[in-house]
Amino acid sequence: MAFTILPAGTAIGQEGVTVSPWPLVQASGETALGIIADIRKADPAVTPIIVGPAQEALALFQSHGPAEESPAEIIAGAAAIDCGAWLRQRETEHIENMALAAATKPAPAAGLWAKLRGRTTASAATARSSVFPRGPWPHDVEANTDVLSLRDVLTRKPYTDLYIALLPASEPWHAGAHTKFGGWNECPEPEVQVAFARRWFERHGAVPVATSGDVLEFTVARPISDREAALEMAMEQYLFCEDIVEQGTGTVDVLAAYLLNATVWYFWWD
């Protein structure tokens, strides 16, 4: 598939004053994945990632400040993170927050305080059914196979014009160290993003394919094919990104149904 590489420093947008820190390829929602596949084959030292149409790309470029940590520093920080310990801490914090919220409400909600507080350590796993958004397994949900960043969120039609950034990363899980995605509200810091990207790459062949102002997507080479494994991953992704459940699927079980045999994983932070 033919494409033209725009050099780093190319100005985009109507005003043409914001420049890209990386080389870019201009594509459409219909051609982007084919171009990405060709780039991956042609140059393994590069990780191509969709950064969206001009408005989304500009927001990413503008947040990429020279005073921030270098990619090498972020990668080094990620190497020191134990993802399992991070998840356990996140789970404990979630249960404690739910207990505190219950304690401020009238009875009988306040009665949950002692019950939940006692589960924040040794019995954290058993607290999931009462404090995490669980529900029945849905039977009308299909595996996620679409990269949503290729389409306009309102019209659902493929973008006619978007950009692919060519990041200088031979390991695809290093992408977040270059985009420096994360670190606002409940969105994990870039070091945590990189640590989990590596975990998911090694376990499932997950590769970052798109990032924008508040969205991150992965393509998955080895999809989850077991329901229990899908539920475990859904809980992991919920702890990593609560908004995909709290403001999306509604329950961890519905998220698990989307993850079962999914070739695309989607994250969004408010």
C-alpha positions, -999 to 999 in steps of 0.1 A, spaced: 0 0 0 15 33 -11 20 61 15 41 91 21 61 98 52 60 134 65 92 143 85 93 151 122 86 188 126 57 188 101 31 214 111 -5 202 110 -39 217 117 -55 248 102 -31 272 119 -1 251 110 17 261 142 19 228 161 45 204 148 48 167 152 77 154 173 77 122 151 74 114 114 38 110 103 18 92 77 -14 106 65 -41 80 60 -79 74 63 -99 52 85 -102 27 57 -65 25 49 -47 30 82 -45 -6 94 -31 -18 61 -5 10 62 4 1 98 9 -36 88 32 -26 59 53 -3 81 57 -30 107 70 -54 81 93 -28 65 109 -13 96 109 -32 128 127 -3 145 95 17 143 62 14 161 34 30 140 4 42 161 -28 60 151 -29 95 167 -62 104 152 -74 133 130 -57 166 132 -75 178 164 -67 147 184 -31 146 171 -26 182 180 -37 176 216 -12 148 219 17 168 203 10 198 226 11 176 257 45 162 246 67 188 265 105 188 265 107 192 303 91 159 309 109 126 316 127 111 286 115 79 270 145 61 285 136 73 320 100 62 316 111 28 303 135 24 333 107 34 357 83 9 341 109 -19 346 108 -13 383 70 -17 385 55 -50 397 21 -51 378 7 -78 402 15 -57 432 2 -26 415 -31 -44 409 -34 -56 444 -28 -21 458 -54 -7 434 -79 -33 444 -73 -26 481 -77 11 475 -110 5 456 -124 -16 484 -114 10 510 -129 38 490 -162 19 487 -162 12 525 -156 49 532 -184 59 508 -207 34 526 -198 47 560 -210 82 551 -245 70 540 -275 62 562 -282 27 574 -282 1 561 -254 12 538 -233 24 567 -234 -12 580 -212 -22 552 -182 -4 568 -171 -31 592 -179 -58 566 -158 -42 539 -131 -29 561 -123 -64 572 -120 -75 536 -94 -50 525 -64 -72 532 -65 -110 534 -100 -114 520 -98 -88 492 -106 -114 465 -139 -124 482 -150 -88 484 -152 -85 447 -187 -98 445 -201 -72 469 -181 -40 460 -171 -45 424 -197 -40 396 -205 -77 388 -235 -92 371 -247 -121 350 -228 -133 320 -244 -116 289 -254 -137 259 -259 -109 234 -224 -95 234 -198 -101 206 -161 -100 209 -145 -66 202 -128 -67 168 -130 -30 157 -105 -3 162 -128 25 173 -101 52 167 -106 47 129 -141 61 131 -158 94 140 -175 88 174 -207 106 163 -212 95 127 -196 60 132 -181 65 97 -144 60 90 -123 92 91 -114 105 57 -82 120 71 -61 109 101 -25 105 111 -2 77 120 29 86 141 61 66 135 76 62 170 113 53 174 105 21 193 116 -13 183 96 -28 212 59 -19 207 53 -17 244 78 12 245 52 34 226 38 49 257 72 61 268 73 83 236 37 95 237 39 100 275 2 91 277 -13 91 311 -10 108 345 -43 127 347 -73 120 369 -75 82 373 -54 74 342 -22 56 353 12 74 348 32 67 317 55 43 336 25 22 346 12 23 311 44 10 297 47 -17 324 12 -31 315 18 -28 278 48 -51 283 28 -75 304 0 -77 278 24 -79 249 43 -109 265 11 -126 276 -13 -119 247 7 -103 219 -11 -70 226 4 -41 206 -7 -4 210 -24 6 178 -40 39 186 -37 67 212 -54 101 214 -63 126 241 -81 101 263 -82 68 244 -58 39 241 -63 8 219 -44 -24 214 -46 -51 187 -43 -86 203 -25 -114 185 -34 -141 210 -70 -134 221 -84 -148 253 -104 -179 246 -115 -190 281 -144 -174 300 -126 -176 334 -95 -160 319 -117 -133 303 -132 -125 337 -97 -123 353 -85 -99 325 -117 -79 328 -110 -74 365 -74 -64 357 -86 -40 330 -112 -25 353 -86 -18 380 -64 -3 353 -92 17 338 -124 19 358 -142 42 333 -145 14 307 -169 -3 331 -183 26 353 -191 47 322 -192 19 296 -201 -18 300 -217 -14 334 -203 -47 349 -170 -65 348 -189 -95 334 -201 -76 303 -165 -64 298 -153 -100 300 -178 -110 273 -163 -83 250 -128 -95 258 -135 -132 251 -119 -138 216 -114 -101 212 -87 -89 188 -89 -53 200 -88 -39 235 -102 -5 242 -95 19 271 -109 54 278 -105 77 307 -128 106 316 
